[in-house]
């Protein structure tokens, strides 16, 4: 299941009611069986937080072939420990 969290932005005009967008995205499926969970995150977030080049360099980012500047996966810094059965 793909998870998506939408955050509200006060930077531009609201084009559609948030509930409409959330419901549209949440109803997305594919022939391969992908299901999407979508929710609106209406918390306030601190603005102006700066991330240094050093901090960015510490992230393991795998950029996707299509628009890798927008579409990427953050990989764990360390491999997860294997569970004992």
Sine and cosine of phi, psi and omega as CSV:
sin_phi,cos_phi,sin_psi,cos_psi,sin_omega,cos_omega
0.00,0.00,0.75,-0.66,0.08,-1.00
-0.99,0.11,0.64,-0.77,0.03,-1.00
-0.90,-0.44,0.66,-0.75,-0.03,-1.00
-0.67,-0.75,0.74,-0.68,0.06,-1.00
-0.87,-0.50,0.83,-0.56,0.05,-1.00
-1.00,-0.09,0.68,-0.73,0.10,-0.99
-0.91,-0.41,0.53,-0.85,-0.01,-1.00
-0.99,0.14,0.66,-0.75,0.02,-1.00
-0.84,-0.54,0.71,-0.70,0.03,-1.00
-1.00,-0.07,0.18,0.98,-0.08,-1.00
-0.98,0.21,-0.23,0.97,-0.05,-1.00
-0.48,-0.87,0.06,-1.00,-0.02,-1.00
-0.95,0.32,0.55,-0.84,0.06,-1.00
-0.99,0.13,0.88,-0.47,-0.07,-1.00
-1.00,0.07,-0.58,0.82,-0.01,-1.00
-0.68,-0.73,0.44,-0.90,0.11,-0.99
-0.86,0.51,0.65,-0.76,-0.05,-1.00
-0.83,0.56,-0.63,0.78,-0.02,-1.00
-0.87,0.49,-0.60,0.80,0.02,-1.00
-0.89,0.45,-0.71,0.71,-0.02,-1.00
-0.92,0.39,-0.71,0.70,0.00,-1.00
-0.86,0.50,-0.72,0.70,-0.01,-1.00
-0.91,0.42,-0.62,0.78,0.03,-1.00
-0.89,0.45,-0.74,0.68,-0.01,-1.00
-0.92,0.39,-0.67,0.75,-0.05,-1.00
-0.91,0.41,-0.38,0.92,-0.01,-1.00
-1.00,0.03,0.07,1.00,-0.02,-1.00
-0.94,0.34,0.74,-0.68,0.13,-0.99
-0.64,-0.77,0.23,-0.97,0.08,-1.00
-0.79,-0.61,0.23,-0.97,0.05,-1.00
-0.89,0.45,-0.45,0.90,0.00,-1.00
-0.98,0.17,-0.08,1.00,0.08,-1.00
0.99,-0.16,0.14,0.99,0.04,-1.00
-0.89,0.45,0.72,-0.69,0.10,-0.99
-0.86,-0.51,0.55,-0.84,-0.06,-1.00
-0.89,-0.46,0.72,-0.70,0.14,-0.99
-0.96,-0.28,0.79,-0.62,-0.04,-1.00
-0.72,-0.70,0.66,-0.75,0.06,-1.00
-0.57,-0.82,0.45,-0.89,0.03,-1.00
-1.00,-0.01,0.81,-0.59,0.05,-1.00
-0.99,-0.17,0.96,-0.27,-0.07,-1.00
-0.98,-0.22,0.34,0.94,0.06,-1.00
-0.95,0.31,0.43,-0.90,0.11,-0.99
-1.00,0.09,0.67,-0.74,0.01,-1.00
-0.87,-0.49,0.61,-0.80,0.01,-1.00
-0.92,0.40,0.74,-0.68,0.01,-1.00
-1.00,-0.06,0.38,-0.93,0.14,-0.99
0.99,0.13,0.19,0.98,0.03,-1.00
-0.95,0.33,0.81,-0.59,-0.02,-1.00
-0.99,-0.16,0.72,-0.70,0.08,-1.00
-0.96,-0.30,0.82,-0.58,-0.05,-1.00
-0.97,0.23,0.32,-0.95,0.08,-1.00
-0.87,0.49,-0.58,0.82,0.03,-1.00
-0.90,0.44,-0.70,0.72,0.03,-1.00
-0.89,0.45,-0.68,0.73,0.03,-1.00
-0.88,0.47,-0.63,0.78,-0.01,-1.00
-0.91,0.41,-0.37,0.93,0.00,-1.00
-0.99,0.14,-0.23,0.97,0.00,-1.00
-0.99,0.16,0.64,-0.77,0.12,-0.99
-1.00,-0.05,0.98,-0.18,-0.07,-1.00
-0.94,-0.34,0.82,-0.58,0.11,-0.99
-0.96,-0.30,0.95,-0.32,-0.04,-1.00
-0.99,0.15,0.65,-0.76,0.00,-1.00
-0.98,0.18,0.39,-0.92,-0.02,-1.00
-0.88,0.47,-0.63,0.78,-0.03,-1.00
-1.00,-0.04,0.91,-0.41,0.01,-1.00
0.77,0.64,0.87,0.50,-0.01,-1.00
-0.85,0.52,-0.32,0.95,0.06,-1.00
-0.96,0.27,-0.40,0.92,0.03,-1.00
-0.96,-0.27,-0.54,0.84,-0.12,-0.99
-0.93,-0.38,0.92,-0.40,-0.04,-1.00
-0.42,-0.91,0.26,-0.97,0.06,-1.00
-0.86,-0.51,0.74,-0.67,0.13,-0.99
-1.00,0.00,0.87,-0.50,-0.03,-1.00
-1.00,-0.06,0.47,-0.88,0.04,-1.00
-0.90,0.44,0.51,-0.86,0.02,-1.00
-0.93,0.38,-0.59,0.81,0.01,-1.00
-0.83,-0.56,0.53,-0.85,0.10,-0.99
-0.89,0.45,0.58,-0.82,0.05,-1.00
-0.92,0.39,0.58,-0.81,0.07,-1.00
-0.94,0.35,0.66,-0.75,0.02,-1.00
-0.96,0.28,0.67,-0.74,0.03,-1.00
-0.98,0.21,0.60,-0.80,0.10,-1.00
-1.00,0.05,0.70,-0.72,-0.02,-1.00
-1.00,0.01,0.00,0.00,0.00,0.00
